[in-house]
């Protein structure tokens, strides 16, 4: 290989590595505005907690109309931040984001004395408390 060909191949490798690194950074930062938006954060956490209560407690159901309206409001808010519907869907469906919200929900339940995901009595108690308080979580449930 001629010397300039080696330099050219090395340059292409450096540029490609830089582009891949930049693409990785852009992907890591892709959801920062969504992740750091207080309304979205609180809303998605309320949905995560409400979903767990609904699935764990047989005497509490989701208020479907209220939950769907709440989700649409969050999606509209996110799109108002400049994200497309596809971006919002990708964020909500992102495995790492879902795990992050599940961890936050577990912390929320632990603070209320519910240490196990399968604790039906604890989930029902928390659900009833949220409904009685009229909290955002409670308004999603009945």
N, C-alpha and C positions, 0 to 999 in steps of 0.2 A: 504494500500500500504506500502510495506517495505521501510525503510529509504533510502536504496541505490537506489530503484526504483524511489523514488521522486527526488533524486539527478540526476539520469540518465535522467528522463523526463525533468527536469529543464535544464540540460546540452544540451539535444537535442533541446529544445526550444531556448536557447541562441545561439546555433550554427546555427539553421535555421534562426533566426532573423538576425544574422550576415551575413549569405549568401544572404538573401533577400536584406539587406541593401547594400552589396557589389554589387549584381546584379543591383540594382537600380542605384548605382553610376557608374557602368560600362556602363549602358545604357545611363545615362546622359552625360557621357564622350565619348560615342561611336562615335559621329560625330565631336568632337572637332577639329581634324586635318583638316577635310573637312570645317568646319565652319570658321576656322582661316586661311585658305589658300586664299591669296589675289586674285589669278587668278580665283579660283572657285567662291569666293564671288562676285567679279566684274562681272564675266560672268553670274552667275545666276541672279544677280540684273539687268543686261542689258536685259536678256531674260524676266524677270518679267515686266520691264518697257515697253519693246517692245510689249509684249503680250497685255498689257493694251492699248497701243496706237492702236494696230491693232484692238482690239475688240471695242474700243470707237470711233475711227475716220473712217468713211466710205470711205474716199478717200485715206487711207494708208493701204497697205497690207504687209503681211510678205513675205520676200524673202525666200521661203521654202527651196531651196537648200542651201542657205547661212546659214539659221537658223539651219538646220539639221547638216550641217558640223560643225558649231560652237558647237552644243550640243555634237556631237561625239568627238570633240576635248577636251571639258571639261570632258567628261566621261573617255576618255583615260588618261587625266592628273590625274584624281582622282584614277584611277586604278594603275597609276604609283606611287601613294603614298602608295600603298599596299592594297587598298580596292578592294573587289570583285565587279562585276557588280551588284550583289544583294544588297550589301551594298550601292552602289552609288544610285541605284533605291530607296532603303529604305530612304536614306537621302533626295532625291529630292521629294519623295512622303510624307514625314513626315509632319503631320499637323502643328506642332509647327514651323518647319522650313519654311513652306509655309507662315504661318502667319507673321513670322519675315520678310521675304522678301517683303510681301505685305505692311507691315508697313514702311519698308525702301523705297519702291517705292512711297508710299503716301507722305513721307517726301520729296523725290526728286521732285515730282510734286508740292508740296506746295511751295518749294523754287523757283519754276518757275511760281508762281502765279496761279496754278491750285489747288483749294481747295476742289473740289468735284469730286468724281469718275465718275460722269455722265457728266462732263463738256466736251462736244464734241469739242467745239472750242479750248479749252485749250489743250486737248490731241492732236488735229491736229496741233496746233501751235508748241508744243514741238516736235512732230514727224517730222514736216518739218524742224525745227531747227537742230535736230539730223541728219537727212538725209543730209542737206546742210553742216554740219560740218564734215561729214564722220566719225562720232564717232562709237564706237562699237554698240551702239543702232541703229544708223542710217544705218549701214551696214546690219542690219537684216531686214530693212524695205524698201519699195518703194512706 
